[in-house]
Amino acid sequence: MALSWLAMDGSAHAQGCAPLPDGRNPCPVQLVRPVARPLSAMAQVGRDIFFDQALSGSGHLSCASCHVPQNDYAPAGTTGFMPGGRRLERQGSRNVPSLMYLERQPPFSIGPDNAESEGTGTPPAAPLPTPSQSPPAGTSPTPSTAPPPAKTARNTQDSAANLVPQGGLFWDGRADTLEEQANGPLFNPDEMAADKAAVIHHLQHASYTAALLALIGPNAANKPDLLLSEALFALARYQMEEQRFHPYSSKFDLWLEGKAAFTPQERRGYLAFNDPDRANCAACHVDLVGPDRVPPLLTDYQFEALGVPANAHTPRPTPDLGLCDSGRLIAKAAGYCGMFRTPSLRNVSRRQVFFHNAALTSLTQAVDFYRLRDPMPQAFYPRNRAGQVLKYNDLPERFHPNIDTQDKPFGQAEGMAPAFSEQERDDIIAFLKTLADRRQH
């Protein structure tokens, strides 16, 4: 049962499920949320680990330092690059994402597009790399003749025949499980900068060690790899079981259930968000409720090359190629360079920096990027000495064909009218604010 006002082909769904003039949902459904239960013993150990600063190389960082519970498990500051390293003298190189709603993120794959939510238009998807196409380990990808998949909410007929990258954790999809996700920042020299031997020693003597060994067996204390693995498993269990990571308590959730009504501006924003001829946001940030009645995450789990502008403050010394540089052999095809995972839009209105490189610093800027990137590129990109706008200046030019220029709201020539207006931008932002969960204390 799809509650969006759009049918699968992108047309109005008989207008039957469009928000009513008074903002109510004419097709309410009872959502299925995770059942709130007390944390298991393993998840309680994971909670202790989540807040344990002693695991870091500096002794001053825990998971909660960058993923602040009171801030939607995202950074509390105004920068996406958090201090790290053994003396807090370094920075991570990507915008720190929220840890909320990751329990439903599927593992990485390259496979058929999901015709239920969207289709693909031309050009065709980047091919699955074969050993002959994949460059040797440690080398940079070379340009591919086939560009990446386009995104559109209308053309679903051909979607099943297209292979698209999807799933995985981090901006580049390099991890498949919450254990892998936690392992990355823990030992990253720019982030928690932990030393494995020191971590093992701490796990053998922490305040929660006895509780952990009671669950996994006392012999694990003398098996370092097992002890670390089980500690990361406990951390994953905490994220899976703690309801604060997935409360589904937004106004939008209540609207889906018929328990809240949109304001006139929120209603207009919802319609523009879903309209394939205007903002077309729902092509990637899917807002449908499926037959399982699980609340939508406002993502299709897929990857997109948007060509966001460079961030002059990034600590990364070289261009970030995203998916094709994720370490996955299957993703080394050059057609995937510049692609990053489409994040959930839940709680997006409380973010202060946007996109993988934290290049934009307000939600208005972020929505305007979609509106103005093509018709008014000078609003986001610098000019060279000859006065030419340096579009897509955070990605090497040989990978520019990967960038989506086909699908609304993209595709206009310079100087043309944007796909949606300033008023519609403000309306969309009003709708995005309905995706914010109730603050938790």
Order of alpha helices (4+ residues) and beta strands (2+ residues): alpha-alpha-beta-beta-beta-beta-alpha-alpha-alpha-alpha-alpha-alpha-beta-beta-alpha-alpha
